Amino acid sequence: MPGPTRREELVGLLQDYAGEADLLGQAFAGRHRLHPTDWHALLAVMRADAAGAPLTPGVLGARLGLSTGATTALIDRLERAGHVRRSRESTDRRRVTLRQAENAAGIGGAFFGPLGSRMDVLLAEFDDAELDAASRFLAAMNALVADYRADVAAADPADPADAR
């Protein structure tokens, strides 16, 4: 019996990684009494803030697939817990951006710092060409899945052709 194809092997590895990452996120969320959606929101805020492109509540809600009311409630919870803060930084004082609070950086670093150290050791085992190929592959896969997710979201659930 032949083994899995390269595609099947890669898809399986991606699924395994996604599952492990989700379980780790759940462990973090549970330890800090966060709902899984709150964890995903906090991660999005932290990544955007670190990239220098803080999210607005509307962008966060769209990214998570939440209504305006649910997004407001989520941000209120994260703000009360000391994980995010609302900021009015633009000349348009109505525009609110979300920033990670000091508390978020501290608890995130304490929980994920040891993982980062382990990643550094692992990454040192690969040369630049291997890491470049892995980076291109993962970026392309992320874009492909995001595009497909957008297509699924735009599809009419009442259309039987979408069920194929």
Long-range contacts (C-beta under 8 A, 24 or more apart in sequence): 14-141, 24-115, 28-111, 28-112, 31-111, 32-81, 32-107, 33-81, 34-81, 35-77, 37-64, 37-66, 37-74, 38-74, 38-77, 38-78, 40-64, 41-74, 41-75, 41-78, 41-84, 42-78, 42-83, 42-84, 42-100, 42-104, 45-78, 45-84, 45-98, 45-99, 45-100, 45-104, 46-100, 46-104, 46-105, 46-108, 48-98, 49-98, 49-99, 49-100, 50-100, 54-87, 54-89, 54-97, 54-98, 54-99, 55-97, 55-98, 56-95, 56-96, 56-97, 56-98, 57-96, 57-98, 60-98, 65-153, 83-107
